[in-house]
Amino acid sequence: IVRGFSSSAVRNVVIKNVTIIGGGQMGAGIAQVAASTGHSVTLVDTSDDILKKSIKLIEGSLKRVAKKKFSDKPEAGEEFIKKIVQKVSTSTDAESAVQGSDLVVEAIVENLKIKQDLFSRLDKLAPSHTIFASNTSSLSICDIASSTNRQDRFGGLHFFNPVAMMKLVEVIGTPATSQDTLDSLLDFSKVLGKTPVSCKDTSGFIVNRLLVPCMMEAIRLYERGVCTCCFYSSFKHPSSFSPIPLTLLIFCFSNLSGDASKEDIDIGMKLGAGYPMGPFELADYVGLDIVKAVIEAFKTKDPKNPLFDSSDLLNKLVAEGKLGIKTGEGFYKHK
Ligand code: 3HC
């Protein structure tokens, strides 16, 4: 649905039909808020099994909303959930799904090539007025958009987990993004009940650029050796090696923990900095694979910046498949 035309692009698209590509936590969350605010939503992923899980995620979140909204009327709550879920259709065929879409939001794996391939395919089939947006946490919108011929109708639309609760959306424009596209994305975010902020296409935009280095610093604080005078430290810094008594060595090895425990770091940031979750709790919540992908993307863009250094502990947990809440274990064990 369109208000007016310009030569190459369509102006001020009023977004009614939304296609979300990727049915994980973020994609399901975006589908939920879009459906809850009256949009027709098509949620796309590669298999029906994944999509079934996406709908379960949406229902689970809506149950929490309904419990509050209809605390004394459970039947009205059930009806509320049913109506919203009905607004979400699912598909494994992205190419067909985009054909009736005003907006396509991509929330798939953080891999530039895969995102570029997807958008390049969809670009050939989506109507000319359709706006493309990526929910990438860390990749350049410009790089993703370069695979399409609609760079003026391409922007970043970055949501936060849990999408149903987090009020912020970052709207990212590249030098090629038209003002009409940005206005449409800002309007859409407001219709979703979110507060949009604008940001240029810079690594991590606003929030992840500040948040993820903070998480990484917390991990380094935890994994750093505590006994600076000991044998262990001498291994890490061979120039400072000095022989030490066996008893002290045993004592030191039994104390090979970080500068603070993860529990204390989490409490510190909650009670001392007012964060709702500590950095380890949040890393488990967001997913350790995501944290790792984000910091690696930052490192690729700015290899010399020590803020973007990797962490052996994080890499080890990800390699072991300990990705946080979604796999039952990350920095913490989860039921
Ligand atoms: N759906 C619906 N409602 C939800 C929900 C969900 N998924 N998760 C929590 N809620 C509701 C609960 O029902 C509860 O409602 P009530 O207080 O009215 O009863 C309320 O939120 C609080 O929930 P809890 O009591 O379970 O727990 P908390 O008070 O700790 O709140 C939280 C949970 C909202 C997740 C809060 O801890 C928080 O804000 N955490 C920080 C999240 C954050 O920083 N997210 C950003 C991550 S970075 C990111 O996503 C970017 C990406 O690119 C990496």
Residues whose N, C-alpha, C, O or C-beta is under 5 A from the ligand:
A	BS01	3HC	S61 R64 V65 K68 S137 F159 F160 N161 P162 A164 M165 P276 M277 V286
